Amino acid sequence: MTQVVPARDSGVWSCNEWDPLAEVIVGNPLKARLPHPDESTRVAEFPGSTVEQIPTGEFPSYVIEETEEDLAAMVKCLEDLGVVVRRPETWPHDREVSTPFWSSKGFYNYCPRDIFLVVGDQIIETPNVMRGRLFETYSYRKILVEYLRAGAKWYSAPRPMLLDSLFDVDPACPVPTDDEPVFDAANVLRLGRDLVYLVSSTGNELGARWLQNVLGDEYRVHLCRIDYHGSHIDTSLVALRPGLLLCNPERVTPDMLPPIFDNWTVLYSPPMVGADRFDSEYLSRTIGSRWIDMNLFSVSPDLVVVDRDQAPLIRLLEENGLDVVPLKLRHSRMLGGGFHCTTLDTRRRGTMESYFEGSVVS
């Protein structure tokens, strides 16, 4: 059954990564900090390091200032296209975050994509892996209450305990143990009634099972395992429109893709331009990989926001019928978030559909 998009006053409606955009939350980099060095940060972001080797403290002030300038430019661009843009509150990330079992400090609210998953008229707070993100959703609370009052279904996954045993993993395959369900929303690629879930350092298999159980039989959650365990799916697989997928050539081969993509056209991204533009001191504090500029954000099936310096990627997209909005996030690599990471599309104009005949739950 095809479910039709609700009216504007329903609050939340987004079924996939490409339908025409109506409303979006754009992140806030102010007062952002490097993630607090603990076991959760080590596994999620620095699996090849010891806790003592993890960089800590505030991001450089110029990084924050220039990032806010870049986000403001994106906000203006989206508003000029008729999109409603929301921003979270600035939050005191230097405050202690604690439970009876551990204490940490906050991180940022730069990447709303990490902590909320929108499926139709549902907005789900996900059970994030990093301890410092336990209460990050509070900076979005006023927006969430408005969505609730407008008819959205708002709920939260079980708040994880994040004990040390969850992070007792092999550094070569740093997937959290299945002690409890944990995953970032950015582990999930939304394709209507099919959702592709990357098993990685920020999402275990039990998290996928929880998501399947909550969404029910109308949806299918497909596990995805690729040559990449370092966090989220959106620098490895990008769904551009029905039938067209962009993949990272260093991490993804055709046999790694779930069978639902067998009849799709798969493009492989050219190498990123300018990945070597940073010096060693800068790179020692970066969270994102050199593929961060593959992190595209779709305004519609025919229009995508892309890093303006990625000329080979832009040509590939244009050759396949897409128009490009060239923008820049100068510090996407240090902060670990590109255009898709820093946005959360809460309303798109479209319908809830199944794009794959006969697909089954993995």
C-alpha positions as CSV (number, residue, x, y, z in Angstrom):
1,M,0.0,0.0,0.0
2,T,1.3,3.4,-0.9
3,Q,1.1,5.9,1.9
4,V,0.5,9.5,0.8
5,V,2.4,12.5,2.3
6,P,0.5,14.1,5.1
7,A,-0.4,17.8,5.1
8,R,2.0,20.4,6.3
9,D,0.6,20.5,9.8
10,S,1.6,16.8,10.4
11,G,5.0,17.9,11.5
12,V,7.4,15.2,10.1
13,W,7.3,13.3,6.8
14,S,10.4,11.9,5.0
15,C,10.6,8.5,3.4
16,N,13.9,8.4,1.6
17,E,17.0,10.4,0.8
18,W,15.8,12.1,-2.4
19,D,12.2,13.3,-2.4
20,P,11.7,17.1,-2.9
21,L,12.8,18.8,0.3
22,A,10.4,21.0,2.3
23,E,11.9,21.3,5.8
24,V,15.3,20.5,7.3
25,I,17.3,20.9,10.5
26,V,20.8,22.2,10.0
27,G,23.3,21.6,12.7
28,N,25.0,24.0,15.1
29,P,28.8,24.0,15.5
30,L,29.0,26.6,18.3
31,K,30.8,25.4,21.5
32,A,31.6,22.1,19.8
33,R,34.4,20.0,21.4
34,L,36.5,17.1,20.4
35,P,34.8,14.0,21.7
36,H,35.9,13.2,25.3
37,P,38.7,10.5,25.3
38,D,37.1,7.3,26.7
39,E,36.4,3.7,25.5
40,S,33.3,4.7,23.5
41,T,35.2,7.4,21.6
42,R,38.1,5.1,21.0
43,V,35.9,2.5,19.3
44,A,33.6,4.9,17.5
45,E,36.2,7.3,16.1
46,F,39.8,6.3,16.9
47,P,39.9,2.5,16.9
48,G,43.6,2.4,16.0
49,S,44.6,4.6,19.0
50,T,44.7,4.2,22.8
51,V,42.5,6.4,24.9
52,E,45.6,8.4,25.9
53,Q,46.3,9.2,22.2
54,I,42.8,10.6,21.5
55,P,42.9,14.4,20.9
56,T,40.8,16.4,23.4
57,G,39.5,19.9,24.2
58,E,37.8,22.5,22.2
59,F,38.0,22.7,18.4
60,P,40.1,25.8,17.3
61,S,38.0,28.9,17.3
62,Y,38.6,29.6,13.6
63,V,37.2,26.2,12.7
64,I,34.0,26.9,14.5
65,E,33.7,30.4,13.1
66,E,34.3,29.3,9.5
67,T,32.0,26.4,9.9
68,E,29.2,28.6,11.0
69,E,29.8,30.8,8.0
70,D,29.6,27.8,5.7
71,L,26.5,26.5,7.3
72,A,24.9,30.0,7.1
73,A,25.6,30.0,3.4
74,M,23.9,26.6,3.1
75,V,20.9,27.8,5.1
76,K,20.5,30.8,2.8
77,C,20.8,28.6,-0.3
78,L,18.1,26.2,1.0
79,E,15.8,29.0,2.0
80,D,16.2,30.6,-1.4
81,L,15.0,27.3,-2.8
82,G,11.9,27.5,-0.6
83,V,13.0,25.1,2.1
84,V,12.1,25.8,5.8
85,V,15.3,25.6,7.9
86,R,15.5,24.9,11.6
87,R,18.6,25.1,13.9
88,P,19.2,23.5,17.3
89,E,20.0,25.5,20.4
90,T,23.6,26.2,21.3
91,W,24.5,23.8,24.1
92,P,27.1,23.7,26.9
93,H,29.1,20.7,25.6
94,D,31.9,21.3,28.2
95,R,29.5,20.2,31.0
96,E,29.9,16.7,32.5
97,V,27.7,13.9,31.2
98,S,27.4,11.0,33.7
99,T,25.6,7.9,34.8
100,P,26.3,5.7,37.9
101,F,28.9,3.9,35.8
102,W,31.0,6.5,34.0
103,S,31.4,10.2,33.3
104,S,32.3,12.0,30.1
105,K,31.8,15.4,28.5
106,G,29.7,16.6,25.6
107,F,30.6,16.6,22.0
108,Y,28.5,18.8,19.6
109,N,25.2,19.3,17.9
110,Y,26.8,19.8,14.5
111,C,25.4,16.5,13.0
112,P,21.7,16.0,13.6
113,R,21.8,13.1,11.1
114,D,23.7,11.1,13.7
115,I,21.1,11.2,16.4
116,F,17.7,11.2,14.7
117,L,16.2,8.8,12.2
118,V,13.1,9.9,10.3
119,V,10.9,7.2,8.8
120,G,7.7,8.6,7.4
121,D,5.9,10.5,10.1
122,Q,8.2,8.9,12.8
123,I,11.2,10.6,14.4
124,I,13.4,8.3,16.4
125,E,16.1,9.3,18.9
126,T,18.7,6.6,18.3
127,P,20.8,4.8,21.0
128,N,24.1,6.4,20.1
129,V,27.4,4.7,20.8
130,M,29.4,7.6,22.2
131,R,28.9,8.4,25.9
132,G,29.3,12.2,25.4
133,R,26.2,12.1,23.1
134,L,23.9,10.6,25.6
135,F,21.9,13.8,26.1
136,E,22.7,15.6,22.8
137,T,19.0,15.4,21.7
138,Y,18.1,17.9,24.4
139,S,19.4,20.8,22.3
140,Y,16.6,19.9,19.8
141,R,13.9,19.5,22.4
142,K,11.8,22.6,21.4
143,I,11.8,21.6,17.8
144,L,10.8,18.0,18.7
145,V,7.9,19.3,20.9
146,E,6.6,21.4,18.0
147,Y,6.7,18.3,15.7
148,L,4.9,16.3,18.4
149,R,2.2,18.9,18.7
150,A,1.8,18.9,14.9
151,G,1.2,15.2,14.8
152,A,4.6,13.5,14.5
153,K,5.3,10.2,16.2
154,W,8.3,10.9,18.4
155,Y,10.0,8.3,20.4
156,S,13.4,7.2,21.7
157,A,15.3,3.9,21.5
158,P,16.2,2.4,24.9
159,R,18.9,4.6,26.4
160,P,22.1,2.5,26.4
161,M,24.2,1.9,29.5
162,L,27.4,2.1,27.4
163,L,29.4,0.0,29.8
164,D,33.1,-0.9,29.0
165,S,32.0,-4.5,28.0
166,L,30.3,-3.0,25.0
167,F,33.6,-1.7,23.7
168,D,35.7,-4.9,24.3
169,V,36.3,-5.4,20.6
170,D,39.0,-6.3,18.1
171,P,40.5,-3.0,16.8
172,A,40.6,-4.6,13.3
173,C,36.8,-5.0,13.4
174,P,35.6,-2.5,16.0
175,V,31.9,-3.3,16.1
176,P,30.4,-2.9,19.5
177,T,29.4,-6.1,21.2
178,D,25.7,-7.2,21.3
179,D,25.3,-6.5,25.0
180,E,22.6,-4.0,24.1
181,P,21.3,-2.3,21.0
182,V,23.4,0.7,19.9
183,F,23.5,2.6,16.6
184,D,23.8,6.1,15.1
185,A,21.0,7.1,12.8
186,A,23.6,7.8,10.2
187,N,24.3,4.1,10.0
188,V,21.0,3.9,8.1
189,L,20.2,4.6,4.4
190,R,16.5,5.1,3.9
191,L,14.9,3.7,0.7
192,G,11.1,3.9,1.5
193,R,10.1,0.6,3.1
194,D,13.6,-0.7,2.8
195,L,16.4,0.5,5.1
196,V,20.0,-0.4,4.7
197,Y,21.9,-0.7,8.0
198,L,25.7,-0.5,8.1
199,V,27.2,-2.7,10.8
200,S,30.2,-0.7,12.0
201,S,31.9,1.0,14.9
202,T,28.7,3.0,15.5
203,G,26.1,0.3,15.0
204,N,25.9,-3.4,16.2
205,E,23.6,-6.1,14.9
206,L,21.3,-5.9,17.9
207,G,20.6,-2.3,17.0
208,A,19.4,-3.4,13.6
209,R,17.2,-6.0,15.2
210,W,15.7,-3.4,17.6
211,L,15.0,-1.1,14.6
212,Q,13.3,-3.9,12.7
213,N,11.2,-4.9,15.6
214,V,10.0,-1.3,16.2
215,L,9.2,-0.5,12.6
216,G,7.4,-3.8,12.1
217,D,6.6,-6.0,9.1
218,E,5.8,-3.0,6.8
219,Y,9.5,-2.3,6.7
220,R,12.6,-4.3,5.9
221,V,16.0,-3.6,7.5
222,H,18.9,-5.0,5.5
223,L,22.3,-5.6,7.1
224,C,25.2,-4.2,5.1
225,R,28.9,-5.2,5.6
226,I,31.6,-3.5,3.6
227,D,35.3,-2.9,3.8
228,Y,34.8,-0.1,6.3
229,H,34.0,-0.3,10.0
230,G,34.7,3.4,10.8
231,S,31.3,4.8,11.6
232,H,28.5,5.9,9.2
233,I,27.1,4.7,5.9
234,D,26.9,8.1,4.1
235,T,30.5,8.3,2.9
236,S,30.3,4.8,1.4
237,L,26.8,4.5,-0.1
238,V,24.7,7.4,-1.3
239,A,21.2,6.8,-2.8
240,L,20.7,9.6,-5.4
241,R,17.2,8.5,-6.6
242,P,15.4,5.3,-7.3
243,G,17.7,3.0,-9.3
244,L,20.9,5.1,-8.9
245,L,23.4,4.5,-6.2
246,L,26.8,6.2,-5.6
247,C,29.5,4.0,-3.9
248,N,32.9,4.5,-2.4
249,P,35.4,2.6,-4.6
250,E,37.8,1.9,-1.8
251,R,35.2,0.3,0.5
252,V,32.4,-1.2,-1.7
253,T,32.4,-3.9,-4.3
254,P,29.3,-5.2,-6.0
255,D,29.2,-8.4,-4.0
256,M,29.1,-6.4,-0.8
257,L,25.8,-4.7,-1.6
258,P,22.6,-6.1,-0.4
259,P,20.7,-8.0,-3.2
260,I,18.0,-5.3,-3.3
261,F,20.5,-3.3,-5.4
262,D,21.0,-5.9,-8.1
263,N,18.9,-4.0,-10.6
264,W,20.2,-0.5,-9.7
265,T,22.8,1.4,-11.6
266,V,25.9,1.7,-9.3
267,L,28.3,4.6,-9.8
268,Y,31.7,4.7,-8.2
269,S,33.0,8.0,-7.0
270,P,36.2,9.4,-8.4
271,P,38.9,10.1,-5.8
272,M,38.4,13.2,-3.7
273,V,40.1,16.3,-4.8
274,G,42.2,18.2,-2.2
275,A,42.3,15.4,0.3
276,D,45.9,16.3,0.9
277,R,45.3,20.0,1.6
278,F,45.7,19.7,5.4
279,D,49.0,19.6,7.3
280,S,49.8,16.9,9.8
281,E,48.9,19.0,12.9
282,Y,45.4,19.6,11.5
283,L,45.0,15.9,10.5
284,S,46.0,14.8,14.0
285,R,42.7,16.2,15.3
286,T,40.4,15.2,12.5
287,I,37.4,12.9,12.9
288,G,36.3,12.4,9.3
289,S,38.1,10.4,6.6
290,R,39.4,11.9,3.3
291,W,36.1,10.7,1.7
292,I,34.0,13.1,3.7
293,D,33.3,15.3,0.6
294,M,31.4,12.4,-0.9
295,N,28.8,13.2,1.7
296,L,26.1,14.6,-0.6
297,F,22.7,16.0,0.4
298,S,19.8,15.7,-2.0
299,V,17.3,18.6,-2.4
300,S,15.3,16.6,-4.9
301,P,15.8,13.6,-7.2
302,D,17.5,16.0,-9.7
303,L,19.4,18.4,-7.4
304,V,22.2,17.7,-4.9
305,V,24.4,19.7,-2.7
306,V,28.1,18.8,-3.4
307,D,31.4,20.1,-2.3
308,R,32.3,22.8,-4.9
309,D,35.9,21.6,-5.2
310,Q,35.0,18.0,-6.3
311,A,35.0,18.7,-10.0
312,P,35.4,15.0,-11.1
313,L,32.5,14.0,-8.9
314,I,30.3,16.9,-10.1
315,R,31.0,15.8,-13.7
316,L,29.9,12.3,-12.9
317,L,26.7,13.4,-11.3
318,E,25.9,15.8,-14.1
319,E,26.6,13.0,-16.7
320,N,23.9,11.0,-14.9
321,G,21.2,13.7,-15.1
322,L,21.7,15.5,-11.8
323,D,22.1,19.3,-11.2
324,V,24.5,20.4,-8.6
325,V,24.5,23.1,-5.9
326,P,28.2,23.7,-5.3
327,L,28.9,24.7,-1.6
328,K,31.7,24.3,0.9
329,L,32.2,23.0,4.4
330,R,35.8,24.0,4.9
331,H,36.2,21.9,8.1
332,S,34.0,18.9,7.3
333,R,37.0,16.6,7.9
334,M,38.0,17.9,11.3
335,L,34.4,17.9,12.5
336,G,33.6,14.7,10.9
337,G,30.5,15.8,8.9
338,G,29.6,16.8,5.4
339,F,26.4,18.1,3.9
340,H,24.4,15.0,4.6
341,C,25.7,14.7,8.2
342,T,24.9,18.3,9.1
343,T,21.3,18.1,7.9
344,L,18.2,16.2,9.0
345,D,15.4,16.3,6.4
346,T,12.2,16.3,8.5
347,R,9.8,17.0,5.7
348,R,10.0,15.9,2.0
349,R,7.1,15.9,-0.5
350,G,6.6,12.3,-1.5
351,T,5.1,9.0,-0.7
352,M,6.1,5.9,1.3
353,E,6.9,3.3,-1.3
354,S,8.7,0.0,-1.8
355,Y,11.3,0.3,-4.5
356,F,12.3,-3.4,-4.5
357,E,10.0,-6.2,-5.6
358,G,10.1,-9.2,-3.4
359,S,12.8,-7.9,-1.0
360,V,13.0,-9.7,2.3
361,V,14.2,-8.8,5.8
362,S,17.9,-9.7,6.3
